[in-house]
């Protein structure tokens, strides 16, 4: 068994340093967390060397060194936090990132999946919906539950598997196959645009997984580079079914859950034209359009319509041609560019008829599968050692585990939902798009604010000149 990497000592929360608890208080918090069974903890303490028992921090470092706890877990325990480190049958090891509906953690499974042919997946990616958000945002809870159910329909090597889903004490979670690597968005952002051969091979993988989803009646509706994982071996896997729609399903009465006419769901850089009018009026070719936009990003390093507001992007997707890919990246041949342009046809009938047809168009261009340059950990302990680091995302590392945020429900009279004051479509944007829209609004305010100040200054200067002239 490879030697466990001993990382840096568990760091204290930022800000004012806190005194470490006593060893007895630390052990009491550890017992409350249920991370280690009482019998196991007693045996570990008995076997611990004397120096490791001198302080809580020394104990924490010892448990990390022997592989029983992680830096993330011990940091929370040293600060007195024990809730939220165990969710259902899963022990949270370290945060992986934030999704559109919740936080995703690297977690250890303590139970075998009940449904064959899944093998035992000791490490999983555990998506957790914050309980407070589940209570206050009904649409988010219902979408999360839909993702829990829809993921069970799919079983394909190019789609991240949903292994388990459940709820415990108001905490909803989805356990997914942990996929090492980087998202396609990270790959392109960090390494630059892909060569045509590499892009064709990766998107042939994505198209294969997408065809499987379409055969099962699922339309993804949110295909984009950040929802495509690239493994160290160079395989592409599709993930995130948070906005997926079943063909011919009975739509819920609340339009905010799955969208509809006048309620737009999706990511505006990659959304199909027909989806910008009615989020439920979609089919397999809508996903093909989004896949075309994603290929464009992969070989050009930018989406087809960068910049602009969400409403402008929708209009451009409906009516404007994107700049030819070869005008941005000359290494893209006109023949390959035509495949991208065909996928991005405004009329769905002019796009490839299926994801399988698109895959057939891409395969002749596909290069040999090559490693991505990311070394793949060979054991679960190595995976944990790589990801158990504050430096990966300090803000997420310092946050309270979402499963700890269970608050008592206060009974009251619910207020009726506010209705929009106009008939403009409602745009359900993700966090990244909201940030971009807010930044654009701030730039406008600064522009007009500075412009107004300049006009006032000019009038003031004119008044001074007139006053001097009167005196003369």
N, C-alpha and C positions, 0 to 999 in steps of 0.2 A: 504494500500500500504506500502511495507517495506520501512524503512527509508533509504535514500540514504547515502552510505558511503562517508564521507568526507575524501578524501585522502590527501596526502601532498601537500603543496602549489606548484603551477606551477613552475618548476625549470627552471633556465636560461640555455641557450645553454652552452656547455663546453667551456673551454678556457677563454679568457678575458671577464670578466663580462660586460654586456651591461646595460646602464641606461634604466630604464623603460620609456615608452612613457608617455606623459600626458594623463589624462583621455579622453580629446577630441580627441587626435590622436588615442588612442586605439579604441574608439567608431567609428571613421571614418574607421579604418581598418576592424572592425567587420561588418559595413554596406557594405563595398566593398565585403566582403566574401560571402554575401547572406546566411549566416548560420541562421540568424533570420530575419523575415520580419520586415520592418520599424515600422509597427503598434505594433507588439509584443515587439520590442526593446524599443519603447517609453513607453509602458505600464510598462515594467519591470523596467525602469529607474525611473519612477514616484513612483513605489512601493518600490524601494530599500531604505534601511535605510541610514541615513546620513553618518555613518562611511564607508559604502561601496563605497561612491562616492568620497572619499578623494584621491584615487590614482587609477591608471590603474590596479595595481595588486590586490587591494582590490575589485575592480569591477569584475576582473577575478575570484577571489575566491568566490565572491557572486554568480556569474552565474554558477559556478561549483556546489556550495552547493544546489542551487535550481534545479539542473538537466538540465539546458538549454545549457551548454557547457561542454566539457571534458577538462581534463588537457592537452591532446595533442593539441586540438584546441587552447586553450588559450596560450599555449607556442608559437605556431606559430604566433598567433595574436600579442602577446607582442613583438615579434621580428620583427614585421612589415610585416609578410607574410600573405597574404590573398588568393592568387591564389591556386587552386588545392584542396581546402577543400570541394568544391561542384563539383560533377561530374554527369552530367545528372540530374536524380531525386534522387541522393543519397548524403547524407552528410557524409563525412569521419569522423569517431569518434576516431580511434586509429589504428596503424599498427598491423597486425597479423603475418606477415612473408613475406619472399621472395620466389617466385616460380621460375620455370625454365624460364618463359617468362615474369614475371612481379612481382610487389609487391601486396600483398593481404592485404586489410584493413577491419576492422570492420566498417560497414556503416549502416546508417539509411535510410530506404526507405520511400520516401514521396508519393509514388503512389502505388495503388493496382496493382498486376500483372493482365494483361489483359486476361490471358488464364486460365479458370477453368481446373482442380479442385483445383488448388493451392490456399490455404488460404492466407491471408495477412501475409507477412513476414516482420515485421518492421525492424528487424536486418538481415543483409546479410553479406556474405563474398564477398567483391568487389575486383576482380582481375583487375589491371590497367596496361596496357602496356605503358611504357615510350614513349612519342611522338618521341623523338630523336632516340630511338632504332627502332621504327616503320618505320622511314624514311630511316635509314641507313642499316637496316637488313630486306630485303624484305622477306626472308624465315620466319623470326620470325613473321612478320605481317601476312603473309598468314597462318601460323600455328595457330596464335591466332584467326584469323577469322574462321578457320576450327573448332577450339574448341568451338567458339561461336555457330556455326551451329549444330555440332554433339551433343552437350549437350541437345539440344531440342528434340532429338530422344528418350530420356530415361526418364522413370518415375517408380522408384522402391525404396522401403524403404531402401535398402542396397546400394544405389548409391546416392551420393550428388546431389541434384537437381540443374539444371541450371534454374534460374527464369527469367532472362532478359539479354540482351546483346545489346550493341549499341556503338555509336561513337559520340563525341561532340568536335568540335574545334580541331580535330586531336588526341583526347584522346580516345582510344579504351578500353572498359571495359566489364567485364562479372560479373553479379550479381548471386551469388550462395547461396544456403541454408547455413546458418551458423550452423556448427556442433560443439557443445562444446566437450571438451575432449582432448585427445592426439593422435598423430599418433602412429601406432604400433611400429615404430622404437623408438620413445621416451619411450613407455611403457617398451620395452625390455631393452633399454639402461639404463633406470633409475631404473627399478625394477628387472631386471634379466630375464632369460628365463621363458617362460610360462609353466605351467603344461599341460600335454597332453590333458586333458579334456577341459581346457580353450582354448587352441589353436584350437582344433577340432571344438568347438562351434563358435569361431570367424571366422574361415575360411569356415565353413558351411554358415555363413552369406555372406561372400565375394563371395563364389561360387554361391549363389542364385542371387546376383546382377550381377555377371559376366554372368551367363546363360541368364539373361534378355538382357544384352548388345549383346550377341552373337545372340540371337533370332532376334534382330533388325539389325543384320548385322555388328556390330561393333567389331573390334578386338582392345583391349586396347593397347598392345605392350609396356607398361611400368609399369606392375604390380610390386610393391615392397612395403616393410613395410612403407615407408614414404608416400605412396599414399593410405594408409588404416587408417581411423580414428576410434578410439575406444571411444564411448560415456561414460559418467559417469554411464549409466545404463548397460554397457557391450555389447552394440550393435556395430557391425562393419559396416562401410560405405566406399565404394570405391569412390575415387575422382581422378581428373586430367585426362582429355581426350586430353591433349596437343599433344600426339603422336598417337592418335587413327586412325584407318584405316577402311573405309567401304569396305566390301567384294564386289569385282567386280566393284568398282568405277573406273571411267576414271582417270588415274593418270596424274598429271600435268607434263608438259615438264621439269620443273626444278626439278632435282633429289633431290636437297637439301631440298625440302619441306616435302616430305613423305618418303624419302629414296629410296633405290633400290639396284640393284647389284653394289657392290663397294662403297656404301654410307650407313654406318651402323648407325641406330638409336636405342636407348634403354639405359638401365642402365646395365653395364657390369657384375655386381654381380648377376643379375637376368635374363639375356637375354637368350632366347631359342637358341639352336645351329643353327637351320635353319635361324634365324633372323640375325645371324652374317655373313651370306653370302649374303643375299638379304632381306632387311628390309620389302619388300612388299610381299615376298613369305611366308606368315604366315597365320595361321588359328586359330580356337578356341583352338586347342591343344598347340599352342605356348604360349597362356596365361596360360594354365594348367601347363606348365613347369615353368613359372615364379611364379605361385602360389605355386608350390612345393618348389622352392628355398626360397620363403617367409616363408613357414611353417618351413623349415629347420632353417632359421634364428630365428623364434619365439621360437623354442624348444631348440636350441643350443646356441643362443646368438651371432651367427656369420653367415655370408653367407657361402655357400658351398665351395667357393674358395676364402678365404681371402688373401690379399696381392697380389703381382704381378702387372704387367702393364695391361692396357686394352687389348693389343694383347695377352698376356699370358692367361688372363681370357677367351677370346674368344676360344683359343685353348683348354683350360681345359673343357669348356662347350661342345665342339665338341667331345672330345675323352677321357677325364679322368673321372673316377668315383669319386664322392665326398666321403670323409670319412664317414663311417656309423654314423648316428645321435646318436646311443646308445654308440658309442665310445667316444663321447663328453659329452653327458648327459645320464648317466646310467639309469635314470628314464624313458627314452623312450623305450617302449617295441619293440622287433623285429617285431611284427605284425604291429604296427603303423609306424615303420620305413619303412616297405615295401610299405606302401601307398605313403610316400614321395619319395622313390626311383622309384616307378612306375610313378609318376608325372614327375620325372626328367629323364626319359628314353631318350637316345639320339635319338632314332627313334620315331617320332611322333605317329606312328601306335601302339606303345607299351604303350602309355600313356592312362589314362582314356579318353573315347571317347568324353566326354563333361564335362562342369562344373557341370551340374546336376548329372552326374554319380559320379564325385568326391564328391559332397555334400552327396550323398547316402553312400559313403564309410566313410565319416567323422562323420555322425550323430550318429552311434552307439558308438563312442568314446566321444561324446560331453557331457560335464558336464552341470549342471544347470547354467542358466544365473545368474551372480552375479554382484553386483556393483563393480566398479573398485577402490573404495576408494577415488575417486574425488567427492567432493560435487558439485552438479549441482546447479547453480544459478536459482532462481525461477521466476525472472522477468528480463525484458530487462535492467532495471536500474542496477540490480545486476551484470548482464553480463558485462555491460560497466564498472562498478566499479572495477571488477576483472581485466579486460584487459587494462584499462586506466592507465598504469604504465610504466615509463621509465625503470625500473629494468628488465622487460621482455626481452628487446632487445635495449640497449642504442644506438647502432649504427644505427639501423633502426629508432628509435625514433627521432634521431637528423637529419636524412636525410631530404632533401627537398621533399615535396610531389611530386610524379612523375607527377601528372597532372599539376603541376606548370611549368614543364620543357618544355613548348611549345615555340619553337623558330621559327623565320621567316625562311622560306625555301629559300635558296640561289640557284638561277638558275645557271646551269652550264652544261658542257658536261660530261655525265657519262663515266667513263673509263670502258673498257671491263673487265669482271671478270677474275682474275688470275686462270689459270688452274694448277692442281697439276702436279709436275714435274715427278712423277712416277705413277705406276699403283697400288700402295698399297691402300687398302680400306681407305676411309675417315671415321674417327670416330667422330661422333657428340656427344661429352660427355657433361654431365651436370656439374654444377659448382663444386660439391663435388668430382667428378672423376677427373676433371682438377686439382684441388688442390692436390689430391693424386698423380697424375702423376708428377706434378711439384715438389712435395716433394721428390719423388723417383729420379728424375733427379738431384735435388740438392744434395742428398746423394751420387749419383755417382760422381758428380763433386768434392765433398769434399773428397771422397775416393781416386780418382785418383790424385786430387791436392795434398793431403797430402802424397800420395805414391811418387809422383814426387819430392816433397820437401825432402823426406827421402833419395831418391837416390842421389840427388844433394849434400845433406849433407855428405853422405858416400864418394862420390868422393872427396869432399873438404877435408875431414879428411885424406883420402888416400894420397892426394897431399901433405899435411903437413908432414905426416910420411916420404914420399919419400924425401922431401927437407931436413929433419933432418938427414936421412941416408946419403945423399950426403955430408953433412957437416962433418960427422964423418969419 
